[in-house]
Amino acid sequence: MKDEDAGLTARFAGQLGTFRLHAGFDAPGRGVTALFGPSGCGKTTILRAIAGLRRFEDGFLSVGGEIWQRPGLFLVPHRRPIGYVFQEASLFPHLTARGNLDYGRRRALRGGAREVFRFDEVVDLLGLAPLLDRAPATLSGGERQRVSVGRALLSQPRLLLMDEPLSALDRFAKDAILPYFERLRDTLALPILYVSHDIAEVERLADRLLLMRAGEITAEGPLAELQARPDLPLARLPEAAVTLAARVLDHDPLYGITRFTVSGATLLAPGAFGPPGTAHRVRIAASDVALVRDPPAATSILNMPPARILSAETGDGPAAGMTTIVLALGAEGEGARILARITRRSWDMLGLAPGQPIFAQIKGVALATVPPPEE
């Protein structure tokens, strides 16, 4: 019997010319697992192996408790219920958006697939109703990619693979389509593997993260945990940040400020972001966190939660004058971890040390999610 919530287990090893892949990981039965790393590290190769487009003799793949590959067994690509979204939306130019969507649906149902994703539901999820009667040539890049995702879903997949689906779009087009991808993550009960070079996309979409280098997975785990690990390259990036799950507590209409709760702290951000209980992600950049031993009597900075210093690491080379600090929010350090980046001189002058209580003066809290667009 298949366990629909069992998720995905993948193990692949083999040589492709001078490139060697030796990677294995598990992914949960729903949500977005992002593969992130430099070009040529093997991210797309893994997706192609999962789709059956690249065969490694030393391979194992299980999806939802059903084995698709092992020694002596290899399901060919057309027998794998997978939705694959590529960098470029390859729509049939002679069909309307509706025709492209219906093509994937009819083909899957003719093959005996159970209709889990229904036409009207997918159209609503991706905001496709205004596009249905238009030809692909009249659609923007973002609109074409949304139709491409819809067609993939209507093929009734057990797994959705997305290989840099936004790389061909400019920043404005990306910002327009990302809320729809967030809907997919929050709504669909299937695993999504997402390849991207853009850390901002990963911060907005990923639940779990696989860091790759030279054909191997160097670290895996929840996004916020890996962001806050100073031994990993994410914490060394100039734009290093931690993305935390947050919920709206309330909104002050007089000052236009919303209170959020995150693990270990309450944070304030300008703007209105939905009624109490609305889920969001907040992004706290390491460069936006200063440290003070005692809270000042008056300051324009809204957020200054108590925290504990967990560790500190001084950079090398051009970053030799900077220290990256891991903080745990809460007076006893019981909450979420965030990063702070200060000069080594400030660290020494304040007499800071791991284990010390501190106040994290957070200059800005940015929402990593935005409300879905109005249809």
C-alpha positions in Angstrom: 0.0 0.0 0.0 1.2 3.5 -0.8 1.7 6.0 2.0 0.8 9.3 0.4 2.4 11.2 3.3 5.6 9.3 3.2 7.3 11.9 1.1 10.4 11.3 -1.1 13.7 9.5 -0.6 16.3 9.8 -3.3 19.9 8.4 -3.5 21.9 8.7 -6.7 25.6 8.1 -7.4 27.5 8.0 -10.7 29.9 9.6 -13.2 28.9 12.0 -16.0 32.1 12.8 -17.9 34.3 14.5 -15.4 31.4 15.3 -13.0 30.5 12.9 -10.2 27.2 12.9 -8.4 27.0 11.3 -5.0 23.9 12.7 -3.3 21.0 11.5 -1.2 18.2 13.2 0.7 14.7 12.9 2.1 11.9 15.4 1.5 8.5 15.6 3.3 5.2 14.7 1.6 4.2 18.4 1.2 5.9 21.8 1.0 8.9 23.2 -0.9 12.3 21.7 -0.6 14.8 24.0 -2.4 18.1 22.8 -4.0 20.6 25.7 -3.8 24.2 25.9 -4.8 26.6 27.2 -7.5 26.2 26.5 -11.2 27.3 23.0 -12.1 26.9 21.5 -8.7 24.3 19.0 -9.8 20.9 20.5 -8.9 19.3 19.9 -12.3 21.0 16.5 -12.6 19.1 15.4 -9.5 15.8 16.6 -10.9 16.5 14.8 -14.2 17.3 11.6 -12.3 14.1 11.8 -10.3 12.1 12.3 -13.5 13.8 9.3 -15.1 15.5 11.4 -17.8 19.0 10.5 -16.4 19.6 7.0 -15.3 22.1 6.2 -12.6 22.7 2.5 -12.0 23.5 3.2 -8.4 20.2 4.8 -7.6 17.1 4.6 -5.4 13.9 6.6 -5.5 10.8 6.3 -3.4 7.8 8.6 -3.7 4.8 8.4 -1.3 6.0 5.0 -0.2 6.1 3.6 -3.7 9.5 2.6 -5.1 10.3 4.0 -8.6 13.9 3.0 -8.8 16.2 0.4 -7.1 18.6 -2.2 -8.4 16.7 -4.2 -11.0 13.8 -1.7 -11.1 13.6 1.5 -13.1 10.3 3.2 -14.0 10.6 4.9 -17.4 9.7 8.6 -17.4 6.2 8.3 -18.8 5.3 5.9 -16.0 6.4 8.4 -13.3 3.5 10.8 -12.3 5.6 13.9 -12.2 4.9 17.5 -13.1 8.1 19.1 -14.5 8.3 22.9 -14.9 11.3 24.2 -16.8 13.0 27.5 -17.1 11.1 28.4 -20.2 7.3 27.7 -20.5 7.0 25.4 -23.5 3.3 25.9 -24.4 1.7 24.6 -27.6 1.5 27.8 -29.7 -1.6 26.6 -31.7 -3.6 26.1 -28.5 -5.1 28.7 -26.2 -4.2 28.7 -22.5 -7.3 26.6 -21.9 -6.2 24.2 -24.6 -2.8 23.8 -23.1 -4.2 23.2 -19.6 -6.8 20.7 -20.9 -4.1 18.8 -22.8 -2.3 17.8 -19.6 -5.5 16.9 -17.9 -6.9 14.7 -20.7 -3.6 13.0 -21.3 -3.4 12.0 -17.6 -7.0 10.8 -17.3 -6.6 8.7 -20.5 -3.7 7.1 -18.8 -5.8 6.1 -15.8 -4.7 8.8 -13.4 -7.0 9.7 -10.5 -8.2 13.3 -10.8 -6.8 14.9 -7.7 -6.3 18.4 -9.2 -9.4 19.6 -10.9 -9.5 22.2 -13.7 -11.5 24.9 -12.0 -9.4 24.6 -8.8 -6.1 24.9 -10.6 -7.4 27.9 -12.6 -8.5 29.6 -9.3 -5.2 28.7 -7.5 -3.1 30.3 -10.3 -5.4 33.1 -11.2 -5.7 31.9 -14.8 -9.4 32.7 -15.5 -8.6 36.0 -17.5 -6.0 34.1 -19.6 -8.0 31.0 -20.7 -9.0 32.2 -24.2 -5.7 33.8 -25.1 -3.0 32.4 -27.3 0.5 31.9 -25.7 2.0 34.6 -28.0 -0.2 37.2 -26.3 0.8 36.3 -22.8 3.6 37.8 -20.7 6.5 35.6 -19.6 5.0 35.3 -16.1 1.6 34.5 -17.4 3.0 31.8 -19.7 4.8 30.3 -16.7 1.7 30.2 -14.6 -0.1 28.3 -17.4 2.8 26.0 -17.6 2.5 25.2 -13.9 -1.2 24.7 -14.3 -0.6 22.2 -17.1 1.9 20.4 -14.9 -0.6 20.2 -12.0 -3.5 19.0 -14.3 -1.3 16.1 -15.4 -2.1 14.8 -11.8 1.4 14.5 -10.5 2.5 12.9 -7.2 5.6 15.1 -7.3 6.3 18.6 -8.7 9.7 19.5 -10.0 10.5 23.1 -10.7 13.9 23.9 -12.4 14.6 27.6 -12.0 11.1 28.5 -13.2 11.6 32.2 -12.7 15.1 32.6 -14.2 13.9 34.0 -17.5 11.8 36.7 -15.8 12.7 40.2 -14.7 12.3 41.3 -11.1 8.9 42.8 -11.7 7.6 39.6 -13.3 9.1 37.5 -10.5 7.3 39.7 -7.9 4.0 39.2 -9.7 4.3 35.4 -9.9 5.8 34.6 -6.5 2.5 35.0 -4.6 1.0 32.3 -6.8 3.9 30.0 -6.0 3.3 30.6 -2.3 -0.3 29.5 -2.8 1.0 26.3 -4.3 3.3 25.7 -1.3 0.5 26.4 1.2 -2.3 24.5 -0.6 -1.0 21.5 -2.4 -0.6 18.2 -0.6 2.4 17.0 -2.6 6.2 17.5 -2.4 7.7 20.3 -4.5 11.4 20.3 -5.4 12.6 23.7 -6.4 15.9 24.7 -8.0 17.0 28.3 -7.9 20.1 30.5 -8.0 18.2 33.3 -6.3 18.4 33.3 -2.5 15.4 35.7 -2.4 13.2 33.1 -4.0 14.4 30.5 -1.6 13.7 32.7 1.4 10.1 33.2 0.2 9.2 29.7 -0.9 11.3 27.1 0.8 10.4 25.1 3.8 13.5 22.9 3.7 16.8 23.5 2.0 19.4 21.3 0.4 22.8 23.0 0.0 24.9 21.5 -2.8 28.5 21.7 -3.9 30.4 19.6 -6.5 27.8 16.9 -6.8 27.2 16.4 -3.1 24.6 17.7 -0.5 26.7 19.5 2.1 23.8 20.4 4.4 20.0 19.9 4.6 17.3 20.9 7.0 14.7 23.6 7.8 15.4 26.9 6.0 15.8 29.0 9.1 18.2 26.5 10.8 20.6 26.4 7.8 20.4 30.2 7.4 21.6 30.7 11.0 24.5 28.2 10.9 27.8 30.2 10.7 29.7 27.2 9.3 27.6 27.3 6.1 28.1 29.7 3.2 24.6 31.4 3.6 25.7 33.1 6.7 28.8 34.5 4.9 26.9 36.1 2.1 26.7 40.0 2.2 22.9 39.6 2.2 22.9 37.0 5.0 19.5 36.8 6.7 17.2 34.5 8.6 13.6 34.0 7.6 11.2 33.2 10.4 7.6 32.0 10.6 5.4 34.8 12.0 1.7 35.4 12.8 -0.1 38.6 13.1 -1.1 39.6 16.6 -2.9 42.8 15.9 -2.7 46.1 14.0 -2.5 49.6 15.3 -4.4 51.8 12.8 -3.3 55.0 14.4 0.3 54.4 13.7 -0.1 52.0 10.9 1.9 49.3 12.6 1.4 45.5 12.8 2.6 43.3 15.7 3.9 39.8 14.8 4.8 37.0 17.0 7.8 34.8 16.2 9.4 32.2 18.4 10.9 34.0 21.4 9.9 37.6 20.5 7.2 40.0 19.4 8.1 42.2 16.4 6.6 45.4 14.9 6.5 46.3 11.2 4.9 49.2 9.4 1.8 48.3 7.3 -1.3 46.2 7.6 -0.9 42.5 6.9 -4.2 40.8 7.6 -6.3 40.0 10.6 -4.9 38.4 13.8 -3.6 34.9 13.1 -2.5 35.6 9.5 0.6 33.6 8.7 3.6 35.3 7.2 7.4 35.0 6.9 9.6 37.8 8.2 13.1 38.3 7.0 15.7 39.7 9.4 19.0 40.7 7.7 22.2 40.3 9.7 23.3 43.8 8.6 20.1 45.2 10.2 20.8 43.8 13.7 22.8 45.8 16.2 23.7 44.7 19.7 23.3 46.7 23.0 24.0 45.5 26.5 21.4 47.8 28.0 18.3 49.1 26.3 18.5 52.8 25.6 15.9 55.1 27.3 14.8 56.5 23.9 15.3 55.2 20.4 13.5 55.3 17.0 14.1 51.6 16.5 10.9 49.7 17.1 12.3 46.2 17.8 14.7 45.5 20.6 13.9 42.0 21.9 16.1 40.3 24.6 18.4 37.5 23.3 21.4 35.4 24.1 24.6 35.2 22.2 25.2 31.6 21.1 28.4 31.9 19.0 30.5 34.4 17.1 32.8 34.0 14.1 35.2 36.5 12.7 35.6 36.6 9.0 38.8 36.4 7.0 40.2 38.1 3.9 38.1 41.2 3.0 35.7 40.4 5.9 38.4 40.2 8.5 37.1 43.2 10.3 33.6 41.8 10.7 32.1 39.3 13.2 29.0 37.3 12.5 27.0 36.4 15.6 24.3 33.8 16.2 21.6 35.0 18.6 18.8 33.1 20.2 15.7 35.3 20.8 14.2 35.4 24.3 15.6 36.3 27.7 16.8 32.8 28.2 17.6 32.1 24.5 14.6 29.9 24.1 13.4 31.3 20.8 14.4 31.4 17.1 17.9 32.0 16.0 18.9 35.1 14.0 22.2 36.6 12.8 23.9 39.9 13.6 26.9 41.3 11.8 29.0 43.9 13.6 32.6 45.0 13.4 35.2 43.1 15.4 36.1 46.4 17.1 32.5 46.7 18.4 32.5 43.1 19.6 35.7 43.8 21.6 34.7 47.3 22.9 31.3 45.9 24.2 33.1 43.0 25.9 30.7 40.5 24.3 31.0 36.7 24.7 29.0 33.6 23.9 26.3 32.9 26.6 25.9 36.6 27.4 22.4 38.2 27.5 22.0 41.0 25.1 19.4 43.1 23.4 19.0 42.7 19.6 18.3 46.2 18.1 16.6 45.2 14.9 16.6 48.1 12.5 14.2 46.6 10.0 11.8 43.7 9.7 10.9 42.8 6.1 8.1 40.6 5.1 9.4 37.8 2.9 5.7 37.1 1.8 3.1 39.4 0.5 -0.7 38.9 0.2 -1.8 37.1 -3.0 -2.9 39.5 -5.8 -6.5 40.4 -6.1 -8.2 38.6 -9.0 
